[in-house]
Amino acid sequence: MSDKIEVPLDEVKRLFLFLEELNHFFHQPMHYEDHAAVVKYIEGGMYEQIHSMYYHVVWNWLPPAVQKEIEDR
């Protein structure tokens, strides 16, 4: 059986909307075949969102033991 954690609904919604935006951009090859368009997309705030989701949202959902396991790999 898998362990369970509680996460704030507003953070789940934020992550969902973020993934929706990534999916919208990357499911169309024409969006990322143009290097300049990808750079513009990333510089338009997408990297900041990725950073925030990774370091401040999902990371904080992980129990300390799991964070330690990830850090030690």
GROMACS elastic network, one bead per residue, 0.5 to 0.9 nm:
[ bonds ]
;  ai    aj funct       b0    kb
    5    61     6  0.73014   500
    5    62     6  0.79012   500
    5    63     6  0.81609   500
    6    61     6  0.76939   500
    7    10     6  0.86003   500
    7    11     6  0.71646   500
    7    12     6  0.71150   500
    7    61     6  0.64046   500
    8    11     6  0.53978   500
    8    12     6  0.65446   500
    8    13     6  0.88295   500
    9    12     6  0.50272   500
    9    13     6  0.61323   500
    9    14     6  0.85141   500
   10    13     6  0.50683   500
   10    14     6  0.60938   500
   10    15     6  0.86323   500
   11    15     6  0.61038   500
   11    16     6  0.84852   500
   11    53     6  0.89916   500
   11    57     6  0.68912   500
   11    58     6  0.86701   500
   12    15     6  0.51096   500
   12    16     6  0.60862   500
   12    17     6  0.86359   500
   12    57     6  0.89262   500
   13    16     6  0.50135   500
   13    17     6  0.61676   500
   13    18     6  0.85059   500
   14    17     6  0.52616   500
   14    18     6  0.61509   500
   14    19     6  0.86808   500
   14    53     6  0.86681   500
   15    19     6  0.61456   500
   15    20     6  0.84749   500
   15    53     6  0.69417   500
   15    57     6  0.82739   500
   15    58     6  0.86245   500
   16    19     6  0.51428   500
   16    20     6  0.60416   500
   16    21     6  0.86466   500
   17    21     6  0.62259   500
   17    22     6  0.87148   500
   18    21     6  0.51625   500
   18    22     6  0.63820   500
   18    23     6  0.86335   500
   18    46     6  0.88813   500
   18    49     6  0.75144   500
   18    50     6  0.83290   500
   18    53     6  0.85468   500
   19    22     6  0.50087   500
   19    23     6  0.59800   500
   19    24     6  0.84348   500
   20    23     6  0.50598   500
   20    24     6  0.60615   500
   20    25     6  0.86871   500
   21    24     6  0.50609   500
   21    25     6  0.63302   500
   21    26     6  0.86673   500
   22    25     6  0.52294   500
   22    26     6  0.60055   500
   22    27     6  0.82387   500
   22    46     6  0.85927   500
   23    26     6  0.52628   500
   23    27     6  0.55938   500
   23    28     6  0.86308   500
   24    27     6  0.58284   500
   24    28     6  0.73432   500
   25    28     6  0.62841   500
   25    29     6  0.85186   500
   25    31     6  0.62286   500
   25    32     6  0.78490   500
   25    41     6  0.86970   500
   26    29     6  0.65061   500
   26    30     6  0.86520   500
   26    31     6  0.65870   500
   26    32     6  0.67378   500
   27    30     6  0.88716   500
   27    31     6  0.81815   500
   28    31     6  0.55812   500
   28    32     6  0.75257   500
   29    32     6  0.55625   500
   29    33     6  0.60480   500
   30    33     6  0.53120   500
   30    34     6  0.70298   500
   31    34     6  0.64810   500
   31    35     6  0.88587   500
   31    37     6  0.67430   500
   31    38     6  0.71395   500
   32    35     6  0.64336   500
   32    36     6  0.86190   500
   32    37     6  0.66586   500
   32    38     6  0.55216   500
   33    36     6  0.88977   500
   33    37     6  0.81163   500
   33    38     6  0.80220   500
   34    37     6  0.53086   500
   34    38     6  0.65580   500
   34    39     6  0.88815   500
   35    38     6  0.52003   500
   35    39     6  0.62676   500
   35    40     6  0.86147   500
   36    39     6  0.50944   500
   36    40     6  0.60789   500
   36    41     6  0.85294   500
   37    40     6  0.50493   500
   37    41     6  0.60756   500
   37    42     6  0.86211   500
   38    42     6  0.61427   500
   38    43     6  0.84566   500
   39    42     6  0.51543   500
   39    43     6  0.59154   500
   39    44     6  0.82362   500
   40    43     6  0.51118   500
   40    44     6  0.57700   500
   40    45     6  0.89640   500
   41    44     6  0.50701   500
   41    45     6  0.72404   500
   41    46     6  0.64243   500
   41    47     6  0.86878   500
   42    45     6  0.59491   500
   42    47     6  0.53725   500
   42    48     6  0.83865   500
   43    46     6  0.65346   500
   43    47     6  0.67748   500
   43    48     6  0.85367   500
   44    47     6  0.80084   500
   44    48     6  0.88583   500
   45    48     6  0.53608   500
   45    49     6  0.64745   500
   45    50     6  0.88930   500
   46    49     6  0.50836   500
   46    50     6  0.62552   500
   46    51     6  0.86347   500
   47    50     6  0.50081   500
   47    51     6  0.60909   500
   47    52     6  0.85095   500
   48    51     6  0.50813   500
   48    52     6  0.60837   500
   48    53     6  0.85811   500
   49    52     6  0.50728   500
   49    53     6  0.60596   500
   49    54     6  0.84738   500
   50    53     6  0.52358   500
   50    54     6  0.60737   500
   50    55     6  0.84912   500
   51    54     6  0.52412   500
   51    55     6  0.59133   500
   51    56     6  0.77436   500
   52    55     6  0.54101   500
   52    56     6  0.51277   500
   52    57     6  0.65599   500
   52    58     6  0.87927   500
   53    56     6  0.57044   500
   53    58     6  0.59476   500
   53    59     6  0.79450   500
   54    57     6  0.61570   500
   54    58     6  0.55986   500
   54    59     6  0.60362   500
   54    60     6  0.89270   500
   55    58     6  0.68067   500
   55    59     6  0.54233   500
   55    60     6  0.75188   500
   56    59     6  0.59884   500
   56    60     6  0.60649   500
   56    61     6  0.89033   500
   57    60     6  0.54242   500
   57    61     6  0.66194   500
   58    61     6  0.50860   500
   58    62     6  0.68807   500
   59    62     6  0.55216   500
   59    63     6  0.86809   500
   59    67     6  0.73238   500
   60    63     6  0.75941   500
   60    64     6  0.87697   500
   60    67     6  0.86671   500
   62    65     6  0.80124   500
   62    66     6  0.59956   500
   62    67     6  0.60976   500
   63    66     6  0.54049   500
   63    67     6  0.63483   500
   63    68     6  0.87660   500
   64    68     6  0.61072   500
   64    69     6  0.85575   500
   65    68     6  0.51051   500
   65    69     6  0.61928   500
   65    70     6  0.87199   500
   66    70     6  0.61992   500
   66    71     6  0.85456   500
   67    70     6  0.51807   500
   67    71     6  0.61542   500
   67    72     6  0.86328   500
   68    72     6  0.60586   500
   68    73     6  0.87036   500
   69    72     6  0.52273   500
   69    73     6  0.63977   500
   70    73     6  0.54570   500
